[in-house]
């Protein structure tokens, strides 16, 4: 688990950790591993269900799919402490309800959003945090330690740095995970914010979801280095590279970065190599079929995160062939996937959110101008 690093001493230090300790995944129980598999199914079904609801004309607005990238979200979130902060972006919608899922998805006191709140946001209903001012990921919660999302990727890194700086000044030991596309690493704010975090040794873990395309721009026209994690060299911080299709590899790298951060050693970059299954958003699907060669798409989607997780669990003796053959959502598009391809618990949980959103009302029309200007009380 040796990272790319800006200094020889950092490489030596991290290598020593690897030589002396087992991989973080080896500390996971069978119950943990089965929960991780279920969360992969849940993240996939969230995506599948929303696409189907839109095709049924029950949902309007643009959808930004996380299909084929679920291992990044599940693997990075599973080992966090409840009070840690996250900063998701548009392709990370499941992160809002998967945060702190280990404390029970239906537990109202856990440090994550409920599926009802997230679905209300997607449907643009009154019970959403944005009260129908947006229908996708521009939401957050100070109480749940979720930094509000923005369309400007990397723009939340300086905010995240400020959040954990305040936490450190108050005697806390929280870390913050920021999620960004590989294209965002070309922005000035990305470098300025990570430089600030590195100088002040702030516990900022920058997750780079390298899905090979920034909208319609291929990665070779975005980044001049072989690996996006090489960006870390300029800041003298670790740059880990994870297989973004392998939930356990993502878990290992993020846990190593979290240990580094909590030890007071500062930030890290974790590049997760993955592939975007569809277009930038569903409005881009037809165009993406033209600018991405079919062979590239087939190869990029050939390693399904659910299948890879199942293989690991089977080899460890945690599931048998019956479980491997059950609920075969892997390798299927949203159109091909059916409810029987997912565990009943996953269907039930997501259905609760969909029903809540469909039954929820919309704000009164006169509320449309609220919060635009300061209103005297």
C-alpha positions in Angstrom: 0.0 0.0 0.0 2.9 2.3 -0.7 1.7 5.7 -1.9 3.1 8.1 -4.3 4.8 10.7 -2.1 6.6 13.9 -2.3 9.5 12.8 0.0 11.6 9.7 0.4 11.0 9.8 4.2 7.3 9.7 3.7 7.6 6.7 1.4 9.7 5.0 4.0 7.3 5.8 6.8 4.3 4.5 4.9 6.1 1.4 3.8 7.1 0.6 7.4 3.4 0.8 8.3 2.6 -1.7 5.6 5.3 -4.1 6.7 4.3 -4.1 10.4 0.5 -4.2 10.1 -2.2 -6.2 8.4 -4.2 -4.5 5.7 -7.2 -2.6 7.2 -9.6 -5.0 5.4 -8.3 -7.9 7.5 -9.8 -6.3 10.6 -13.3 -6.4 9.1 -15.6 -9.1 10.4 -17.8 -11.3 8.3 -20.7 -9.1 9.3 -18.9 -6.0 8.1 -18.1 -7.6 4.7 -21.7 -8.7 4.2 -22.8 -5.2 5.0 -20.4 -3.7 2.5 -21.8 -6.0 -0.2 -25.4 -5.0 0.7 -24.3 -1.3 0.5 -22.9 -1.9 -3.0 -26.3 -3.3 -4.0 -28.1 -0.4 -2.4 -26.0 2.2 -4.2 -26.6 0.4 -7.5 -30.3 0.0 -6.9 -30.6 3.7 -6.0 -29.3 4.5 -9.5 -31.4 1.8 -11.2 -34.6 2.8 -9.5 -34.3 6.5 -10.3 -33.6 5.8 -13.9 -36.7 3.5 -14.1 -38.9 6.1 -12.2 -37.9 8.8 -14.7 -38.7 6.5 -17.7 -42.1 6.0 -16.0 -42.6 9.8 -16.0 -42.6 9.8 -12.2 -39.5 11.9 -12.0 -38.1 14.9 -13.8 -34.7 16.6 -14.0 -31.2 15.4 -14.8 -29.8 12.3 -13.2 -26.0 11.9 -12.6 -25.3 8.2 -12.4 -22.9 6.5 -10.0 -23.3 3.2 -11.8 -20.0 1.3 -11.9 -18.4 3.7 -9.3 -20.2 2.4 -6.2 -17.1 0.8 -4.7 -15.5 4.3 -4.3 -18.4 5.5 -2.2 -18.9 2.4 -0.1 -15.2 1.7 0.4 -14.4 5.2 1.4 -17.3 5.7 3.8 -17.5 2.4 5.6 -14.5 2.9 7.9 -15.1 6.6 8.9 -16.0 7.6 12.4 -19.5 9.0 12.8 -18.3 12.5 13.4 -16.1 12.7 10.4 -17.1 15.1 7.6 -17.7 14.3 4.0 -18.1 16.6 0.9 -19.8 14.7 -1.9 -20.4 16.0 -5.4 -23.0 15.3 -8.1 -22.0 11.7 -8.9 -22.0 10.7 -5.2 -25.7 10.9 -4.3 -25.7 7.6 -2.4 -23.1 9.0 0.0 -25.7 11.2 1.6 -27.6 8.1 3.0 -24.6 5.7 3.2 -22.7 8.0 5.6 -22.6 6.3 9.0 -24.8 3.5 7.7 -23.0 1.1 10.2 -25.2 2.6 12.9 -28.4 1.6 11.2 -29.9 3.0 8.0 -33.2 3.7 9.7 -31.6 5.1 12.9 -32.7 8.8 13.0 -29.8 9.7 15.2 -27.0 8.4 12.9 -24.7 11.0 11.2 -26.2 10.5 7.7 -29.3 11.5 5.9 -32.4 9.2 5.6 -33.5 7.8 2.3 -36.7 9.8 2.6 -34.8 13.1 2.8 -32.6 12.2 -0.1 -35.5 11.1 -2.3 -37.4 14.2 -1.4 -34.4 16.2 -2.7 -34.3 14.3 -5.9 -38.0 14.8 -6.5 -37.9 18.4 -5.5 -40.4 18.3 -2.7 -41.1 20.4 0.4 -39.5 17.9 2.8 -36.1 18.2 1.1 -33.3 20.3 2.6 -33.5 22.6 -0.4 -37.3 22.8 -0.2 -37.6 22.2 -4.0 -35.0 24.8 -5.0 -33.0 22.0 -6.6 -33.6 18.4 -7.4 -30.2 16.8 -7.1 -27.1 16.9 -5.0 -26.9 20.5 -3.8 -27.7 19.7 -0.3 -25.9 19.1 3.0 -26.2 19.1 6.7 -24.1 20.8 9.4 -25.8 18.5 12.0 -24.8 15.4 10.0 -21.3 16.7 9.1 -22.1 16.7 5.4 -20.7 19.8 3.5 -23.1 21.2 1.0 -22.4 20.1 -2.5 -21.6 22.4 -5.4 -21.4 22.0 -9.1 -17.9 23.5 -9.1 -15.8 20.4 -8.4 -12.8 21.1 -6.1 -14.5 24.2 -4.9 -15.4 22.5 -1.7 -11.8 21.5 -0.8 -11.0 24.9 0.8 -14.4 24.8 2.6 -13.4 21.3 3.9 -10.0 22.6 5.0 -11.7 25.3 7.0 -14.1 22.9 8.6 -11.4 20.6 9.9 -9.2 23.6 10.9 -12.0 24.7 13.1 -12.4 21.2 14.4 -8.7 21.0 15.3 -8.8 24.4 17.0 -11.7 23.1 19.1 -9.7 20.0 20.1 -11.4 17.5 17.7 -9.9 14.7 15.6 -12.3 14.5 12.7 -11.1 14.0 9.2 -12.9 15.2 6.0 -13.3 13.3 2.8 -13.8 15.5 -0.3 -14.9 13.9 -3.6 -13.7 15.2 -6.9 -13.4 14.2 -10.5 -10.0 13.9 -12.1 -10.8 16.9 -14.3 -11.0 19.1 -11.2 -7.4 18.6 -10.5 -6.5 21.0 -13.3 -8.2 23.9 -11.5 -6.3 26.4 -9.5 -8.6 26.1 -6.4 -7.6 22.3 -6.2 -3.9 23.2 -5.9 -4.4 26.2 -3.6 -6.6 24.4 -1.2 -4.5 21.3 -1.0 -1.4 23.4 -0.6 -3.0 25.2 2.3 -4.0 21.9 3.9 -0.5 20.5 3.4 1.2 23.6 4.9 -1.1 23.4 8.0 -1.2 19.6 8.2 -5.0 19.6 8.0 -6.7 16.2 7.9 -8.2 16.6 4.4 -8.5 13.4 2.3 -9.1 14.3 -1.3 -10.8 11.4 -3.2 -10.2 11.7 -6.9 -12.8 9.7 -8.8 -10.8 9.1 -12.0 -13.5 7.8 -14.3 -11.5 8.7 -17.4 -13.7 11.4 -18.7 -14.4 15.0 -17.5 -17.7 15.5 -19.3 -16.5 14.9 -22.9 -12.7 15.4 -22.3 -10.6 12.2 -22.0 -8.2 11.9 -19.1 -5.1 12.2 -21.3 -6.2 15.8 -22.2 -6.8 16.6 -18.5 -3.7 15.5 -16.6 -0.1 15.4 -18.0 1.1 12.7 -15.5 0.5 8.9 -15.7 -1.4 8.9 -12.5 -3.5 11.7 -11.0 -2.1 10.8 -7.6 1.3 12.2 -8.9 -0.2 15.6 -8.1 0.6 14.8 -4.5 4.4 15.1 -5.1 4.2 18.8 -5.4 2.7 19.2 -2.0 4.9 16.7 -0.2 2.0 14.5 0.8 1.0 10.9 0.2 -0.8 10.1 -3.1 -2.5 6.7 -2.9 -3.8 4.8 -6.0 -6.8 2.5 -5.5 -8.6 0.2 -7.8 -11.9 2.0 -7.9 -13.7 -1.2 -8.8 -12.5 -3.1 -5.7 -14.3 -1.9 -2.6 -11.8 -3.4 -0.3 -8.8 -1.8 -2.0 -10.6 1.6 -1.7 -11.2 0.8 2.0 -7.5 0.0 2.6 -6.2 3.2 0.9 -8.7 5.5 2.6 -8.1 4.0 6.0 -4.4 4.5 5.5 -5.0 8.1 4.6 -7.3 8.5 7.6 -4.7 7.1 9.9 -2.1 9.5 8.4 -4.5 12.4 8.9 -5.5 11.5 12.5 -1.8 11.2 13.4 -1.4 14.9 12.7 0.6 14.3 9.5 -1.8 16.1 7.2 -3.7 15.6 4.0 -3.5 12.9 1.3 -4.8 12.3 -2.2 -6.5 9.0 -3.0 -7.0 8.4 -6.7 -9.6 5.8 -7.4 -9.4 4.5 -10.9 -12.8 3.7 -12.3 -15.0 4.2 -15.4 -18.1 6.2 -15.9 -20.8 3.8 -17.1 -23.0 6.4 -18.8 -22.8 10.0 -20.0 -21.9 12.9 -17.8 -25.6 13.0 -16.9 -28.6 11.4 -18.6 -28.8 14.4 -20.8 -25.4 13.4 -22.2 -26.0 9.7 -22.8 -26.7 9.9 -26.5 -23.7 12.1 -27.1 -21.4 10.0 -24.9 -22.2 7.0 -27.2 -20.6 9.0 -30.0 -17.5 10.4 -28.2 -16.6 7.2 -26.4 -15.7 4.1 -28.5 -18.0 1.1 -27.7 -14.9 -1.1 -27.0 -13.7 1.4 -24.4 -17.1 1.4 -22.7 -17.3 -2.4 -22.7 -13.8 -2.7 -21.3 -14.5 0.0 -18.7 -17.6 -1.7 -17.4 -16.2 -5.3 -17.6 -15.1 -5.2 -13.9 -18.3 -4.7 -12.0 -17.7 -3.7 -8.3 -20.5 -6.1 -7.1 -18.9 -9.0 -8.9 -15.4 -8.2 -7.6 -16.7 -8.0 -4.0 -18.6 -11.3 -4.3 -15.4 -12.9 -5.6 -13.4 -11.7 -2.6 -16.1 -12.9 -0.1 -16.4 -16.3 -1.8 -12.6 -16.8 -1.7 -12.7 -15.9 2.0 -15.4 -18.4 2.7 -17.9 -15.7 3.8 -20.4 -16.6 1.1 -21.1 -19.8 -0.8 -22.0 -20.4 -4.5 -25.7 -20.0 -3.7 -25.0 -16.4 -2.5 -22.8 -15.8 -5.5 -25.5 -16.8 -7.9 -28.2 -14.9 -6.1 -29.2 -11.3 -6.9 -27.1 -10.9 -10.0 -27.2 -7.2 -10.6 -23.6 -7.1 -11.7 -23.0 -6.6 -15.4 -26.5 -5.3 -16.1 -27.5 -1.8 -17.2 -30.4 0.0 -15.5 -32.7 -1.1 -18.3 -31.7 -4.8 -17.9 -31.7 -4.9 -14.1 -34.9 -6.1 -12.4 -36.0 -6.0 -8.7 -35.2 -9.8 -8.4 -31.5 -8.9 -9.1 -31.3 -7.2 -5.7 -31.8 -8.3 -2.0 -35.3 -7.7 -0.7 -33.9 -5.5 2.1 -32.4 -3.1 -0.5 -35.7 -3.0 -2.5 -37.7 -2.3 0.7 -35.4 0.5 1.9 -35.3 2.4 -1.5 -39.1 1.9 -1.9 -39.6 3.7 1.4 -37.8 6.7 0.1 -39.6 6.7 -3.3 -43.0 6.4 -1.7 -42.2 9.2 0.7 -41.1 11.5 -2.1 -44.1 10.8 -4.3 -46.5 11.5 -1.5 -44.7 14.6 -0.3 -46.0 18.0 -1.3 -44.4 21.0 -2.9 -43.8 24.4 -1.2 -46.3 27.2 -1.7 -45.6 29.4 -4.7 -45.1 32.5 -2.5 -42.0 30.8 -1.0 -40.2 31.0 -4.4 -38.5 34.3 -3.5 -37.7 33.4 0.0 -34.0 33.5 1.1 -33.0 35.5 -2.0 -32.7 38.7 -0.2 -32.4 39.5 3.5 -35.7 39.8 5.2 -36.2 41.9 8.3 -37.9 40.0 11.1 
